[in-house]
Structures are given as structure tokens and as C-alpha cells.
């Protein structure tokens, strides 16, 4: 007696049919595959096979665009969508330096820029993650998009864990210790932009992924996107070295060179990951040369995308002004 083929099987076959027969998925195929995954219409064995086949060949812009479109359809949006200026993903964690980029986001919020951040935390490793750090700074996470919209209205900043966007995506990211490899969700999560912010900030660890993110941004119709090799894989500019921004602006790809913020050859060593330093530096109780430069330099990337500066140098100067004007009472001592 024959058994009917599972509806998800063609996607696995397309990816795994060998060197001559396999190919990448189209946007529509990737959309359909991810929709089945997120609707729990596949078997666990199929999920593992799909994720690892995708990891071996690496995602294409078309696949990422299809995945993101399917994921966005699952989000529980608020009745009234908030105006968000910058979408900021945080999925890597920091282990060499503190997450100074959080001060960048808060500095922008102080200046009236609405920043929506999403990401993961709670991993048992040597990294410092965003949710735990924000909690220590007295900034609670949102539970869902509706609550995030309320926090954005009140403070210009909100952080929502990936689980609050889609529990299945969070589950798949959590499979990394079991599978031993990252999955496409680590990439597509950075592209989710649920509130359709005009500016998307993305940090990656492997520079080879920058063109893939750019291509997906074009396919998704993103007005502006900046992708950098960020410190630790987060959206954080390393002030010790020059930075290449690969991005998208109005459907066109661009590359832009940003200078180092310290003299050539100067390098700051790995620091102790004491998150209480973040609040002390923000409040002006402690000076940290590297941390302040990282926060200012990273905020400058967003200001450039928002059209508030016409060059990297002008953006750096404006970000420094905003840093000096920040509300030092915004953060409690961690």
C-alpha cells in the first residue's frame, strides 16, 4: 500500500537532491515552507532536515524574503500601529565588550527617535544578552507588540523578546545546542521589522552575509537598511577600527566607509563584563573612553539612515552632541 508524500517533502527534496539536482527556493517556495513550519504542519524530523540543508548551502536573499513574509503574517499586531523610526535587532550577545549599543538606542530615544528592539536572551554561555541587561537597568521587556507600542509611545523605546513575536521562531533558535549549528532563523530574525520602520539596523558577525541581507532588504522593499560587521555580531560599531556599512537606500545598494574613532593602531582590550558600568557611564558617574565612543559611533549610523546627517563625519558629530544632551537620570543604577 502506497503512502502519500507529505506536503513538505518537496521543499526538502529541492534543497537536498544532490549537487546537480538541488537548488535554492524561490520567494514563493520559501514563504510556503516557512508558513507550514510556523503553523506546525510538519514533522520534527522534517524541521531538522530542512534547517540543516539550509545551513549547509546558506540562505539566499529570495529565501530570506519569503521566510520573513511568512513570519510577519503570524504577528499579533496592535489595533493601531505605532510610528517607529528605527528597527534594531539584537540576537548575538556580547562577550568581548559590554553592550554599549544599548546606550546608543537610549540616546536616540532621548532625542525623540522611536526605537523598537527585538532579540533573544537567556542563553547559558559567556555572553551578555540584551533582555537581562535591560532588566538590570530598570527597563522591562514588552510582552507583545501591543505592549511594545504603548512603551514606544511613553518612552520612545521598547524591547520585545523574539518569543513575544513568534514562539515557534524562538523555539527554532533554541535548537542550536541540539543541532550544533545556527539556523536560518538567526538570519531572518534580523529582518523581521514588524512595525515596518523606515530604518533597519543590522549587525552580523560574518561579513559574507552582508550582501545577502542587502538583497533581502531590496526584495522586502526596505527604504533604508544598514548592515555592519558589528562587535560580537551585534549592531555596535567598534571605534578602534574603520567600519564598512553595506546597505539599501530606496531600492539601491550602497557601500559607505566610516572612519575609526581612535588613532590608527590603538586597540582596547577585552573588558570585564560588569553591566553596572553601563548605568554609571550613562549617568556621568564614570568615564569609559571605549564605551562612550562605541555608543556615540553606533548612534551615528542610525542618524545617517534617518537623514539627519549628510556624511559619516557629520553623523558622528551630531551623535556626540546628543550624547552630551542625554537625560542622565533615565537609567537607574544597575
N, C-alpha and C positions, 0 to 999 in steps of 0.2 A: 504494500500500500504506500503510495507516494505521499510525501508531506509537503504542503505548500511552502514556498520560500517566504521567509519573514520580510516584511516591507522595508526593513532597514538594511537587509543584506546587500542590496545593490550598491549602497554607499561604501560599505566595507570592501566589496569587490572592486569598485572603481579605484580605491586607494591602494589596494594590495594585490593587484593582478600581475605583479612582476614588472621587470624593467621595461618590457615592451608594451605591456597591456595596461599598466596603471596610468592614471593622470590625476590632476587636481580637480576639485569640484568647482562647478560654476557658482555664481552668486545664488542662483535659484536652488541648486542642489544643496549648497551649504545651508541655506535658510531652511529647507525642508528637513535636512538631517538634524540640525540643532533644535528645530521645533519638536521633533519626535523625542529627542533626548530630554528636553526640558518638560515635556508632557508625560514623562515616564512611560513611553510607548516602546521601549527597547529592553533587552535583557542585559544584566550586568556584564556578561561575557562580551556582548557586542560593544558596550561602552568602553571597556578596556582595550579591545582590539582597535576601535576607531581612534581613541586617544593616542595610542602608541604608533599607529600607522601615520597619523597626522604629525606626530612629533618627529618621526624619522625623516619625513620628507619636508617638514616645516610648512607653515601656513602661507598661503598666497593672499594678496590684498582682496581678491574676489571672495575667497573663503571667509576671511575675517568680516568682510562687509555683510555677507549672508548670515553669519553667526550673530552679529550684532543686531541685525534687523529682527531676527527671531527672538533674541533676548529682550529687546525693547518691548515687544508685544506682550510680554509676561508681567511687566511692571505695573504695580497698583498706583497709578498717578493720582494726585490730589485733584479735586474738582476744579480748582483754579491754579493753573501752572504759574509758578513764580518766575520773575525775571532773574536769570542767573548770567553773570558776566564771564566767569571762568570755571571750567570743569577741571578738577585736579584729582588725578588718580594716585593711590598710594598702596602698592602691592608688594614691595620688595623688603622693606625694613632697612635699618641702618646698623652696621657693626664696626665701622671704622671711625665715624664721627657721629655726633648726635643729630637728630632730625631737625636741623636748623631751618629747613624749608617750612616747618610749621609756623615759625615766626614770620616768614615771608607772606604766607597766606593771611595771617592775622594783621600784618601791617597793611596789606591791600584792603582788608575788610575795614580797618580803621579809616582808610581813605575813601570809603564809600563803594568799593568794588565788592560785588556779591560773589563769593567763592564757595562752590559746592565740591566737597572732597568725599571720595569713596575709596574703600580698600579693605584690607584684611589685617588681622592681628591674632594674638593668642597662640602663635607657633612656639614650640618648645625648642628654641635654639639660641644662639648667641646674639641675635639681633634685637634691636629696639623697634617696636612697631607703633604705628600711629594711634590706634584706639587706646592702648594703655597709656601712652604718653599724654594724649589729650585729657584723659580722665585724671591723671596726676596733676594737670594744670587747671583742673576745675571746669573743663569743657566736656559735658556729657555727649555721647553719640545720639543721633536720632534713631528711632526705631523703624521708621518707614519714610517714604517720600513726603507724605503729608506733614509729618512732624519736622522733616528737614525744611520744608517750605516755610513753616512757622519760625524756625530758628533763623533761617535766612532773612526773613522779614525783620526779626528782632535784633540780630547782631551782624548781619551780612556774612555770616559763616555758618556752615553746617557740615558735619561728618556723618556719613551713613555707612555702616559695615556692609560688605557685599551680601551677607545673609539677609539684610533688610531689603535688598533689591531683588534677589532671587536665591532661595535656599539651595536649589539644585546646583547653581554655579559655584556657590560656596562649598558644597559637598565635593564637587569635582576637583576644585583647587586643593581640598583637603586630602585627596588621594595621592598626593606627591610622595609621602613617606612609604606608601604601599607599592606604588609603581616605580619609584626611584627616579622619575623624570618629571619635569614640568609638563603641563598640558596646554592645549590651545586656549584654555580659559585664562591662563596667566597673561596671554597677549590680548585677547578680545576684551577682557575686563577693563583694560586701559582705554578702550574706545567706546565704552557704553554711553557716556554723556547723556544720562536720562533726561535732564532738563533742557537739552538742546542749547547749551551755552555757545555763544559765537566763538569763544576762545577755548581751546583744549590744550592743556599742558600734559606732556607725557615724558616720563623718564624710563629709560631702558638700560640694561647692563651691557648687552651685546650690540655694538654699533651696526652689525649686519642687518639688524631688524629695523633700522630707521627707514629705509626705503619701503619696506613692507607696510609700516604704519602710515607713511605718506600716501601710498597708493590706496590703502583702505580709507583714509581720510577723504581723498578725492571722490571715491565711489559713494561714500556716505554723505557727500555734499557739505562737508565741514567748512565753514567760512575761513577759519584760521586755526592752525594746529602747529605747535612747536614740539619737536621731538629731540631730546638730547640724551647723550650717554651720561646719565646722572650718577652722582656719588652713591655707590651701592645699588644702583638701579632705580633710585627714587628721583623725583624731579627736584634735583638740587645741584646747582652749579658749583663746581669745585673752583674756588677763587685762586688756587695755586696755578692753574693751567688754563690755556685758551680753550674755548668751547665752540663746537660746531653745531649750529641749530639747523636741522633739516625739517622743513615744514611745508605747509599748504596755506596758500592765501588766494581766496576767490577762484579755486579750481586749478591753480598753477602751483607747481613745486618750486621750492626755493631752498638755497643753502646760504647761511649767513655766519660769518666768523665773529666771535666775541672774544675780546682780549682777556688775558689773565688779570686779576685784580691786585696781585702782588708782584714784586720784581721777579724777573726770569731766574729760575733756579731755586727760588725759595719754596720750601716744602714744609707743611705742617704734619707732624707725625700723628699716628692714631691716638685718639684721646680716650680718657676714661668716660664711659657712657653713664654719667650721672645726670639724669634728666632734670634734677632740681636746678641745674645750671641754666636751663632754658628760661625759666621764670626770672631768675636773678639777672640774667643779661637783659631780658625784656624790660624789667623794672629799673634798670640802670644801677643795680646794686653790685654788679660785677661786669668787668670788661673782658671780652673774648675776641681777639683780633680775627681769628679764623671764622668763628660763628657769626659775627656781625657781617663780615664780608660775604659769607655764604647766603645769609638771609637777604641782604641787600641785592646781591647779584642775581639771585633766583627771582626775587620780586620784579627785577628789571625785565626779565624775559616776558613776564605777563604784561607789564606796562607797554612793552613794544607791540605785543599782539593786540592790545586794546587800542592801539593807535595814539597813545599819549606821548610817544617819543619817536623821532624820525631817524634815529640811529642807535646802535648799542651804547655808545658813549653817553648820549643824551638820556637814554633809559637808565643807565647806571647812576647818573647824576640825580635824576628825578627820584629814583628809589632811595638814594641816600637822604634826600630831603624828607621823604615820607617817613623814613626810619627816625629821623630827629624829631618829627612831629607826632610820633605814635603815642597812644594813650598808655602810659607806663603802668596805670592802675588796672588794666584789663585782665591781667593774669594774677592769680593768687600764687603764693609760694608753694612749689611742689613738695 
